[in-house]
């Protein structure tokens, strides 16, 4: 889930499909998500990718991850990564968001030989 950066007490955002990218330094959100949440740009920065270097808008947002498992009858609250300053992604990007090492570096990530992944945070 992508949330506005402020107010911090707000836990409602947009459910998104994100690509976990251990090769990306920054996280990002598709422009359509930034517009839907009313995120204001924070200036442009140069970003290098396989397509070369280009200038992209930066946005401040929060990322909320809800665990798949919780005990029966227990509420499921998202774990929220605050103050993410990420890049704007093209709306042609296949995912709504990209989680780079600025967020993933705060987690433990594992993948077994069958391709099952586990992301541990908190």
GROMACS elastic network, one bead per residue, 0.5 to 0.9 nm:
[ bonds ]
;  ai    aj funct       b0    kb
    1    12     6  0.84039   500
    1    13     6  0.59848   500
    1    14     6  0.52630   500
    1    16     6  0.52972   500
    1    17     6  0.80822   500
    1    18     6  0.88007   500
    1    62     6  0.83763   500
    1    63     6  0.58455   500
    1    65     6  0.63184   500
    1    66     6  0.81742   500
    1    78     6  0.85667   500
    2    12     6  0.85882   500
    2    13     6  0.54474   500
    2    14     6  0.53610   500
    2    15     6  0.66287   500
    2    16     6  0.67778   500
    2    29     6  0.81189   500
    2    33     6  0.80395   500
    2    37     6  0.85106   500
    2    61     6  0.69529   500
    2    62     6  0.59243   500
    2    64     6  0.62010   500
    2    65     6  0.89282   500
    2    97     6  0.81292   500
    3     6     6  0.84269   500
    3    10     6  0.80104   500
    3    11     6  0.70822   500
    3    12     6  0.65728   500
    3    14     6  0.66074   500
    3    37     6  0.73850   500
    3    61     6  0.58796   500
    3    62     6  0.50259   500
    3    63     6  0.61907   500
    3    64     6  0.71523   500
    4     7     6  0.73343   500
    4     8     6  0.81245   500
    4    10     6  0.80758   500
    4    11     6  0.88819   500
    4    12     6  0.86174   500
    4    13     6  0.70619   500
    4    34     6  0.88808   500
    4    37     6  0.64557   500
    4    38     6  0.78772   500
    4    39     6  0.67479   500
    4    60     6  0.75487   500
    4    62     6  0.60929   500
    4    63     6  0.88521   500
    5     8     6  0.63625   500
    5    10     6  0.88667   500
    5    39     6  0.83506   500
    5    60     6  0.59551   500
    5    62     6  0.53862   500
    5    82     6  0.71611   500
    5    83     6  0.63177   500
    5    84     6  0.79927   500
    6     9     6  0.77588   500
    6    10     6  0.74385   500
    6    61     6  0.80665   500
    6    62     6  0.87469   500
    7    10     6  0.56825   500
    8    11     6  0.77485   500
    8    62     6  0.88165   500
    8    82     6  0.81052   500
   10    13     6  0.82264   500
   11    64     6  0.80921   500
   11    77     6  0.89113   500
   11    78     6  0.80494   500
   11    80     6  0.84932   500
   13    37     6  0.76786   500
   13    64     6  0.83400   500
   14    33     6  0.77779   500
   14    36     6  0.85536   500
   14    37     6  0.78590   500
   15    64     6  0.89809   500
   15    96     6  0.89734   500
   16    33     6  0.86556   500
   16    95     6  0.78726   500
   16    96     6  0.55178   500
   16    97     6  0.67754   500
   17    95     6  0.56683   500
   17    96     6  0.53734   500
   17    97     6  0.64020   500
   17    98     6  0.85213   500
   18    29     6  0.87812   500
   18    95     6  0.55992   500
   18    96     6  0.58398   500
   18    98     6  0.51198   500
   18    99     6  0.65181   500
   19    94     6  0.88758   500
   19    95     6  0.63977   500
   19    96     6  0.82426   500
   19    97     6  0.64533   500
   19    99     6  0.60804   500
   19   100     6  0.85214   500
   20    24     6  0.88014   500
   20    97     6  0.89012   500
   20    98     6  0.61389   500
   20   100     6  0.64917   500
   20   101     6  0.88106   500
   20   104     6  0.77958   500
   21    24     6  0.54809   500
   21    25     6  0.85746   500
   21    27     6  0.84976   500
   21    98     6  0.67517   500
   21    99     6  0.59494   500
   21   100     6  0.51800   500
   21   101     6  0.73620   500
   21   104     6  0.83450   500
   22    25     6  0.77329   500
   22    99     6  0.80935   500
   22   100     6  0.58583   500
   22   101     6  0.57982   500
   22   104     6  0.72949   500
   22   105     6  0.86980   500
   23   100     6  0.70816   500
   23   101     6  0.73953   500
   24    27     6  0.71841   500
   24    49     6  0.89334   500
   24    98     6  0.84908   500
   24    99     6  0.78050   500
   24   101     6  0.60607   500
   24   102     6  0.84420   500
   25    99     6  0.89439   500
   25   100     6  0.53374   500
   25   101     6  0.50622   500
   25   102     6  0.61166   500
   26    84     6  0.87448   500
   26    85     6  0.78320   500
   26    86     6  0.57023   500
   26    87     6  0.69581   500
   26    98     6  0.82510   500
   26    99     6  0.72568   500
   26   101     6  0.62633   500
   26   102     6  0.56065   500
   26   103     6  0.80045   500
   27    84     6  0.75906   500
   27    85     6  0.76299   500
   27    87     6  0.64526   500
   27    88     6  0.89133   500
   27    97     6  0.74695   500
   27    98     6  0.52178   500
   27   101     6  0.72926   500
   27   102     6  0.65865   500
   27   103     6  0.70578   500
   28    58     6  0.82710   500
   28    59     6  0.79759   500
   28    84     6  0.88450   500
   28    85     6  0.81405   500
   28    88     6  0.55473   500
   28    89     6  0.61004   500
   28    96     6  0.86747   500
   28    97     6  0.55665   500
   28    98     6  0.50622   500
   28    99     6  0.66893   500
   28   100     6  0.77759   500
   29    32     6  0.81789   500
   29    33     6  0.63348   500
   29    34     6  0.65558   500
   29    59     6  0.81182   500
   29    61     6  0.88387   500
   29    86     6  0.72278   500
   29    87     6  0.65386   500
   29    88     6  0.53182   500
   29    89     6  0.55209   500
   29    90     6  0.85206   500
   29    95     6  0.86137   500
   29    96     6  0.60718   500
   29    98     6  0.64027   500
   29    99     6  0.88316   500
   30    33     6  0.53632   500
   30    34     6  0.64931   500
   30    35     6  0.88016   500
   30    87     6  0.85537   500
   30    88     6  0.57277   500
   30    90     6  0.57099   500
   30    91     6  0.53921   500
   30    92     6  0.83460   500
   30    93     6  0.71065   500
   30    95     6  0.75744   500
   30    96     6  0.53011   500
   30    97     6  0.59075   500
   30    98     6  0.84693   500
   31    35     6  0.60798   500
   31    36     6  0.84957   500
   31    88     6  0.57176   500
   31    89     6  0.58750   500
   31    90     6  0.61699   500
   31    91     6  0.57929   500
   31    96     6  0.86829   500
   32    35     6  0.51272   500
   32    36     6  0.60683   500
   32    37     6  0.86366   500
   32    89     6  0.89435   500
   32    90     6  0.85365   500
   32    91     6  0.62737   500
   32    96     6  0.81880   500
   33    36     6  0.50119   500
   33    37     6  0.61538   500
   33    38     6  0.84058   500
   33    39     6  0.84840   500
   33    91     6  0.88240   500
   33    96     6  0.68947   500
   33    97     6  0.83235   500
   34    37     6  0.53045   500
   34    38     6  0.59647   500
   34    39     6  0.50410   500
   34    40     6  0.78077   500
   34    41     6  0.88476   500
   34    59     6  0.76839   500
   34    61     6  0.88157   500
   34    88     6  0.76875   500
   35    39     6  0.62348   500
   35    40     6  0.84225   500
   36    39     6  0.79059   500
   39    59     6  0.65290   500
   39    60     6  0.71991   500
   39    61     6  0.75321   500
   40    58     6  0.86605   500
   40    59     6  0.64660   500
   40    60     6  0.77600   500
   41    44     6  0.80492   500
   41    57     6  0.60897   500
   41    58     6  0.56891   500
   41    59     6  0.51975   500
   41    60     6  0.78365   500
   41    88     6  0.87665   500
   42    57     6  0.68622   500
   42    58     6  0.52036   500
   42    59     6  0.57130   500
   42    60     6  0.74365   500
   42    85     6  0.86856   500
   43    56     6  0.82416   500
   43    57     6  0.56499   500
   43    58     6  0.57660   500
   43    59     6  0.81725   500
   44    55     6  0.58675   500
   44    56     6  0.51365   500
   44    58     6  0.58560   500
   44    87     6  0.85755   500
   45    54     6  0.81144   500
   45    55     6  0.52815   500
   45    56     6  0.55691   500
   45    57     6  0.65131   500
   45    58     6  0.70018   500
   45    87     6  0.82687   500
   46    53     6  0.63112   500
   46    54     6  0.53921   500
   46    56     6  0.63840   500
   46    57     6  0.89972   500
   47    52     6  0.81350   500
   47    53     6  0.54242   500
   47    54     6  0.55444   500
   47    55     6  0.61725   500
   47    56     6  0.68252   500
   47    87     6  0.85765   500
   48    51     6  0.75802   500
   48    52     6  0.55462   500
   48    54     6  0.66689   500
   48    55     6  0.89524   500
   49    52     6  0.52477   500
   49    53     6  0.63322   500
   49    54     6  0.82971   500
   50    53     6  0.84257   500
   51    54     6  0.84078   500
   56    87     6  0.63234   500
   56    88     6  0.60734   500
   56    89     6  0.77582   500
   57    86     6  0.85143   500
   57    87     6  0.58025   500
   57    88     6  0.53015   500
   57    89     6  0.84657   500
   58    85     6  0.65436   500
   58    86     6  0.54865   500
   58    88     6  0.58513   500
   59    84     6  0.80566   500
   59    85     6  0.56063   500
   59    86     6  0.54072   500
   59    87     6  0.60014   500
   59    88     6  0.66918   500
   60    83     6  0.63231   500
   60    84     6  0.55967   500
   60    86     6  0.63361   500
   60    87     6  0.86727   500
   61    81     6  0.89545   500
   61    82     6  0.73164   500
   61    83     6  0.60575   500
   61    84     6  0.53616   500
   61    85     6  0.65585   500
   61    86     6  0.75652   500
   62    80     6  0.66692   500
   62    81     6  0.56187   500
   62    83     6  0.58131   500
   62    84     6  0.56342   500
   62    85     6  0.85770   500
   63    79     6  0.81977   500
   63    80     6  0.55937   500
   63    81     6  0.51186   500
   63    82     6  0.68803   500
   63    83     6  0.87124   500
   63    84     6  0.74908   500
   63    99     6  0.88072   500
   63   103     6  0.84015   500
   64    78     6  0.53557   500
   64    79     6  0.54869   500
   64    81     6  0.63186   500
   64    82     6  0.86926   500
   65    77     6  0.85377   500
   65    78     6  0.50307   500
   65    79     6  0.52303   500
   65    80     6  0.64179   500
   65    81     6  0.82835   500
   65   121     6  0.89360   500
   66    69     6  0.87471   500
   66    76     6  0.67898   500
   66    77     6  0.62091   500
   66    79     6  0.62024   500
   66    80     6  0.86917   500
   67    70     6  0.70044   500
   67    76     6  0.71398   500
   67    77     6  0.78938   500
   67    78     6  0.69474   500
   67    79     6  0.79395   500
   68    76     6  0.86808   500
   69    72     6  0.89663   500
   69    76     6  0.83164   500
   70    73     6  0.83700   500
   70    74     6  0.64192   500
   70    75     6  0.76060   500
   70    76     6  0.64940   500
   71    74     6  0.54749   500
   71    75     6  0.83851   500
   71    76     6  0.89284   500
   72    75     6  0.84827   500
   79   121     6  0.76787   500
   79   122     6  0.69474   500
   81    84     6  0.70686   500
   81   103     6  0.70949   500
   81   106     6  0.88290   500
   84   102     6  0.77246   500
   84   103     6  0.77570   500
   85   102     6  0.89106   500
   86   102     6  0.88116   500
   89    92     6  0.82052   500
   89    93     6  0.66377   500
   89    96     6  0.84573   500
   89    97     6  0.77196   500
   89    98     6  0.83771   500
   90    93     6  0.54033   500
   91    94     6  0.78415   500
   91    95     6  0.86142   500
   91    96     6  0.81013   500
   92    95     6  0.85226   500
   93    96     6  0.74154   500
   93    97     6  0.85929   500
   94    97     6  0.88562   500
   95    98     6  0.71156   500
   99   102     6  0.77217   500
   99   103     6  0.62293   500
   99   104     6  0.66826   500
  100   103     6  0.58783   500
  100   104     6  0.59563   500
  100   105     6  0.80769   500
  101   106     6  0.79797   500
  102   105     6  0.57352   500
  102   106     6  0.74112   500
  103   106     6  0.56323   500
  103   107     6  0.73552   500
  104   107     6  0.51812   500
  104   108     6  0.75411   500
  104   109     6  0.77035   500
  104   119     6  0.86205   500
  104   121     6  0.88572   500
  105   108     6  0.76317   500
  105   109     6  0.89935   500
  106   121     6  0.69308   500
  106   122     6  0.82847   500
  107   119     6  0.66041   500
  107   120     6  0.55475   500
  107   122     6  0.75187   500
  108   118     6  0.80199   500
  108   119     6  0.57997   500
  108   121     6  0.65028   500
  109   117     6  0.73265   500
  109   118     6  0.57590   500
  109   120     6  0.63618   500
  109   121     6  0.88110   500
  110   116     6  0.83518   500
  110   117     6  0.56773   500
  110   118     6  0.52161   500
  110   119     6  0.66069   500
  110   120     6  0.85515   500
  111   114     6  0.79703   500
  111   115     6  0.58840   500
  111   116     6  0.55314   500
  111   118     6  0.63087   500
  111   119     6  0.88645   500
  112   115     6  0.54231   500
  112   116     6  0.55825   500
  112   117     6  0.66481   500
  112   118     6  0.87347   500
  113   116     6  0.74740   500
  114   117     6  0.89604   500
